[in-house]
Amino acid sequence: MRKEYDVTALGELLIDFTENGSSGQGNPLLEANPGGAPCNVLAMLQKLGRKTAFIGKVGQDLFGSTLRETIEAVGINSEGLVMDKDVHTTLAFVHTFPDGDREFSFYRSPGADMMLRREEVLKEKIQASRIFHFGTLSFTHESVKEASEYAIQCAKEAGAWISFDPNLREPLWENLEEAKKAMEYGMECCDILKIADNELTFITGETDYDKGALYLKEKYQIPLVCVTLGKNGSRAYYKDWITAAEPFLQENTIETTGAGDTFTGCILDTVLEKGLEELTKEDLRQMLRFANAAAALITTKKGALKVMPEKVEIEQLLSGKG
């Protein structure tokens, strides 16, 4: 049966306040960027011609309305986005270091994204999707955890591939043991795991990334594991193969917000195109190079959701013309 959507994602949709210069009095100026990992992934997929839908919750406030308009403007179906008059949209303040790395402070006690309820999950969207994507931020509180588990169950019953990016944000967990449990649950469920080097060390204790990734792949029987290594590129673990690709480091990098999500969107695009059964070594190499190039381009822009790279930009960088 042909499915209406390529990817549906569930999770946080929020405002990232990022530094953007100083006022005349020397005070930092903050820019309100629409963000949240799941919709960043979907926005990249939209740029690649895919059809996507989002399930989540924002407040019935100025920021919530802005976020709804933003995801609709990039083509993401918003019928699964609930607007709640009783709770405010989640906010994050992002401090960017000179090398582009970031530190987050969240205003989320409560924030709308963590208040999504099971009965608000549009299961029809999930059932009509080839891939269902999620992360651990939708497991930090009981209500949204229950909603997420229900969504995953719907995806499994519908025969969708399940994609998981832990997207660990330590300040949002009262207890890091709970974060580990959420990561373990996600890995038990998923067919595609995208994990960052620091998250791999957090969950396995390994600083040898090949060892850590192979351990997770074997333990949880995950068909495709992709590890992002920041300035050292990325690796894919599939069947008995380890494939690596160099990064496309940019001199004009501003910040790394959304780089991992951009990467994930490109990985999912390859899976939609080629499937998960018969990927070749060349498929994996091309997949990583394309994803690395896209991730490099997003680091040259502020924010992520509204400014995902065009396919032609990525291809130009790959061909050495970027």
KOLGUNU-922540 format. One line per 5 residues: number of its first residue (from 1); their letters; for each residue x, z, y of C-alpha. Coordinates in Angstrom, 1 decimal, decimal comma. Each point is the difference from the previous one (the first is absolute). Layout:
N
NUM	a	X/Z/Y; ...
END
This chain:
322
1	mrkey	0,0/0,0/0,0; 1,4/-0,9/3,4; 0,2/3,0/2,2; -1,0/0,0/3,7; 3,0/2,0/1,2
6	dvtal	3,6/-0,2/-0,8; 0,9/3,6/1,0; -2,1/3,0/0,9; 1,9/3,1/1,3; -1,2/3,6/0,5
11	gelli	1,8/2,6/2,2; 0,9/1,0/3,5; -0,7/-2,0/3,2; 1,4/1,7/3,1; 1,7/-0,3/3,3
16	dften	3,8/0,1/0,1; 1,2/1,1/3,4; 3,5/-1,5/0,4; 2,4/0,4/2,9; 0,1/-2,8/2,5
21	gssgq	2,3/0,8/2,8; -0,3/2,7/2,8; -2,2/0,4/3,0; 1,3/0,1/3,6; 0,3/3,7/-0,4
26	gnpll	2,0/-0,2/-3,1; -2,8/0,9/-2,4; -0,2/-1,8/-3,3; -2,7/-2,8/-0,2; -1,9/-0,2/-3,3
31	eanpg	-1,7/-3,2/-1,2; -3,0/0,4/-2,3; 0,6/-2,3/-2,9; -2,6/-0,5/-2,8; 1,6/1,0/-3,3
36	gapcn	-0,3/1,4/-3,4; 1,8/-1,4/-3,1; -2,9/-1,5/-1,9; -1,3/-2,1/2,9; 3,6/-1,1/0,8
41	vlaml	0,2/-1,3/-3,5; -3,3/-1,8/0,4; 1,0/-1,5/3,4; 3,1/-1,5/-1,6; -2,1/-1,5/-2,8
46	qklgr	-2,4/-1,5/2,5; 3,0/-1,8/1,7; 0,7/-1,5/-3,4; -3,5/-1,3/-0,4; -1,5/2,7/-2,2
51	ktafi	-3,4/1,6/0,3; 0,0/3,7/0,3; -2,3/3,0/0,5; 0,6/3,6/1,1; -1,7/3,3/-1,0
56	gkvgq	0,6/3,1/2,2; -1,3/2,2/2,8; 0,7/0,3/3,7; -1,7/2,1/2,7; -2,9/-1,3/2,0
61	dlfgs	2,2/0,1/3,1; 2,1/-2,3/2,2; 2,8/-0,2/-2,5; -2,3/-0,6/-2,9; -1,7/-2,9/1,8
66	tlret	3,4/-1,5/0,9; 1,1/0,2/-3,6; -3,1/-1,7/-1,3; 0,3/-2,8/2,5; 3,7/-0,4/-0,8
71	ieavg	-0,4/-0,4/-3,8; -2,9/-2,4/0,5; 2,1/-2,0/2,5; 2,7/-0,5/-2,7; -2,6/-1,1/-2,5
76	inseg	-0,3/3,2/-2,2; -3,6/0,6/-1,2; -1,1/3,3/1,6; -3,3/0,7/-1,8; 1,6/2,8/-1,9
81	lvmdk	1,2/1,7/3,2; -2,1/3,1/0,7; -0,2/1,4/3,5; -0,6/3,8/0,1; -1,5/1,7/3,1
86	dvhtt	1,1/3,4/-1,1; 3,8/-0,5/-0,3; 2,6/-1,7/2,1; 2,2/-3,0/-0,9; 3,3/1,0/-1,5
91	lafvh	3,0/-0,3/2,4; 3,7/-0,2/-0,7; 2,9/0,4/2,5; 3,1/-2,0/-1,0; 3,4/0,9/1,2
96	tfpdg	2,5/-2,9/-0,5; 3,7/0,7/-0,4; 2,7/-2,4/1,4; 0,3/-1,8/-3,4; -3,7/-0,6/-0,2
101	drefs	-0,8/2,7/-2,5; -3,0/2,2/0,8; -1,4/3,6/-0,1; -3,7/0,6/0,0; -2,3/2,8/1,4
106	fyrsp	-3,6/-0,2/-1,0; -3,2/1,2/1,6; -2,2/0,3/-3,1; -1,5/3,5/-0,4; -2,4/-1,6/-0,7
111	gadmm	0,3/-3,7/0,6; -2,7/-2,5/-0,9; 2,0/-1,8/-2,7; 0,2/3,2/-2,2; -3,8/0,5/0,2
116	lrree	-1,1/-3,1/-1,9; -2,5/1,0/-2,7; -0,5/-1,5/-3,5; -3,5/-1,2/0,9; 1,4/-1,9/3,0
121	vlkek	2,3/-2,2/-2,2; -1,4/-3,6/-0,1; 0,6/-0,6/-3,7; -1,4/-3,6/0,4; 3,1/-0,9/2,0
126	iqasr	2,4/1,4/-2,7; -1,9/-1,7/-2,8; 0,3/-3,3/1,9; 3,8/0,3/0,4; 2,9/-1,3/-2,0
131	ifhfg	2,3/2,9/1,1; -0,8/3,5/1,2; 2,7/1,7/2,1; 0,5/3,7/1,0; 2,5/2,7/0,9
136	tlsft	0,4/3,7/-0,1; -1,4/0,8/3,5; -3,4/-0,3/-1,5; 0,8/2,9/-2,4; 0,9/2,7/2,5
141	hesvk	-3,5/1,5/0,2; -2,7/0,5/-2,6; -2,7/-2,2/1,5; 2,1/-3,2/0,4; 1,8/0,8/-3,3
146	easey	-3,3/-0,1/-1,8; -1,0/-3,3/1,8; 3,4/-1,5/-0,9; -0,3/0,9/-3,7; -3,4/-1,5/-0,1
151	aiqca	1,2/-3,2/1,7; 2,9/-0,3/-2,6; -2,5/0,5/-2,8; -2,2/-2,8/1,4; 3,1/-2,3/0,3
156	keaga	1,0/0,7/-3,6; -3,5/-0,6/-1,3; -0,1/-3,3/1,9; 3,3/-1,2/-1,5; 1,8/0,0/3,3
161	wisfd	3,8/0,4/0,2; 0,9/3,3/1,7; 2,7/0,2/2,6; 1,5/3,3/1,2; 2,4/0,9/2,8
166	pnlre	0,6/3,7/0,2; 0,8/-0,1/3,7; 1,1/3,6/-0,1; -0,5/1,8/3,3; 1,3/3,5/-0,7
171	plwen	-1,6/1,7/3,2; -3,5/-0,8/-1,3; 0,4/2,0/-3,2; -0,4/3,8/0,0; 1,8/0,0/-3,3
176	leeak	2,5/-2,7/-1,1; -0,9/0,7/-3,7; -3,5/-1,4/0,8; 1,7/-3,1/1,5; 1,9/-0,4/-3,3
181	kamey	-3,2/0,3/-2,0; -1,6/-2,7/2,2; 2,9/-2,3/-0,5; 0,0/0,6/-3,7; -3,8/-0,7/-0,1
186	gmecc	0,5/-3,3/1,9; 2,8/-1,1/-2,3; -2,2/0,7/-3,1; -2,6/-2,3/1,4; 1,9/-2,9/1,5
191	dilki	1,1/-3,4/-1,1; 2,2/-0,6/3,1; 2,1/2,8/1,5; 1,8/-0,4/3,3; 2,2/3,0/0,7
196	adnel	2,6/0,8/2,6; 3,5/1,3/-0,9; -0,7/3,5/1,5; -3,3/0,2/-1,9; 1,7/-1,0/-3,2
201	tfitg	2,5/2,8/0,4; -2,8/2,4/0,9; -2,0/-0,7/-3,2; 2,9/-0,5/-2,5; 2,9/2,0/1,5
206	etdyd	2,1/-3,1/-0,5; 2,3/-1,6/2,6; 0,9/-2,8/-2,4; -3,0/-2,2/0,9; 0,2/-2,2/-3,1
211	kgaly	-0,2/3,1/-2,3; -2,9/1,5/2,0; -2,0/-3,2/0,1; 0,5/-0,8/-3,7; -1,0/3,6/-0,8
216	lkeky	-3,3/-0,3/1,9; -0,7/-3,5/-1,4; 0,5/1,2/-3,6; -1,8/3,4/0,4; -3,1/-1,5/1,7
221	qiplv	0,2/-3,4/-1,6; -0,2/-1,8/3,4; 0,3/-3,8/-0,3; 1,6/-0,5/3,4; 2,1/2,5/2,0
226	cvtlg	1,5/-0,9/3,4; 2,4/2,3/1,8; 0,8/-0,4/3,7; 3,5/1,0/1,0; -0,2/-0,3/3,8
231	kngsr	3,2/-1,6/1,2; 1,0/-0,7/-3,6; -2,9/-2,4/-0,8; -2,3/0,4/-3,0; -0,1/-0,1/-3,7
236	ayykd	-2,7/-1,0/-2,6; -0,3/1,4/-3,5; -2,1/-2,2/-2,3; 0,2/-0,3/-3,8; 3,7/0,7/-0,8
241	witaa	1,2/-1,6/3,3; 1,4/1,5/3,1; -0,1/-2,4/3,0; 1,6/0,8/3,3; -0,2/-1,7/3,4
246	epflq	2,0/0,6/3,2; -1,7/1,0/3,3; -0,3/-2,2/3,0; 1,4/2,4/2,6; -1,1/-0,7/3,6
251	entie	2,1/0,7/3,0; -3,2/0,5/2,1; -1,5/2,7/-2,3; -2,2/2,4/2,0; -1,6/2,2/-2,7
256	ttgag	-0,8/-0,1/-3,7; -3,7/0,8/0,3; -1,9/-2,1/-2,5; 3,0/-1,6/-1,6; -0,9/1,4/-3,5
261	dtftg	-3,6/-1,0/0,4; 1,0/-3,5/1,0; 2,2/-0,2/-3,1; -2,9/1,3/-2,1; -2,4/-2,7/1,3
266	cildt	2,5/-2,7/-0,9; 0,5/1,4/-3,5; -3,8/0,1/-0,6; -0,2/-3,6/1,2; 2,5/-1,1/-2,7
271	vlekg	-2,0/1,9/-2,6; -3,2/-1,7/1,2; 1,8/-3,4/-0,2; 1,9/0,4/-3,3; -1,7/2,8/-1,9
276	leelt	1,7/3,0/-1,7; 0,4/-1,4/-3,5; 2,6/-2,8/0,3; 2,1/0,5/3,1; 3,5/-1,6/-0,3
281	kedlr	3,3/1,3/1,4; -0,2/-2,7/2,7; -3,5/1,1/0,9; 1,2/3,6/0,4; 3,0/-1,1/2,1
286	qmlrf	-2,1/-2,2/2,3; -2,6/2,8/0,2; 2,6/2,6/1,2; 1,7/-2,4/2,4; -3,4/-0,9/1,6
291	anaaa	-1,1/3,6/0,2; 3,4/1,1/1,5; -0,1/-2,7/2,6; -3,6/0,9/1,0; 1,0/3,7/0,2
296	alitt	3,0/-0,8/2,2; -2,2/-1,9/2,4; -2,4/2,9/0,5; 2,9/2,3/1,0; 0,5/-2,2/3,1
301	kkgal	-3,6/0,8/1,3; -1,8/3,2/1,1; -2,7/1,1/-2,3; -1,0/-2,0/-3,1; -3,6/-0,6/-0,6
306	kvmpe	-0,6/-2,4/2,9; 3,4/-1,8/-0,1; 0,6/-0,9/-3,6; 2,4/-3,0/-0,3; -1,4/-3,5/-0,6
311	kveie	0,9/-1,8/-3,2; 1,9/-2,6/1,9; 2,1/2,7/1,7; 0,9/1,4/-3,4; 0,9/-3,4/-1,4
316	qllsg	2,2/-0,8/3,1; 1,9/3,3/-0,5; 0,5/-0,9/-3,8; 1,3/-3,4/0,9; 2,5/1,4/2,5
321	kg	-1,9/-1,3/3,0; -1,6/3,3/1,0
END
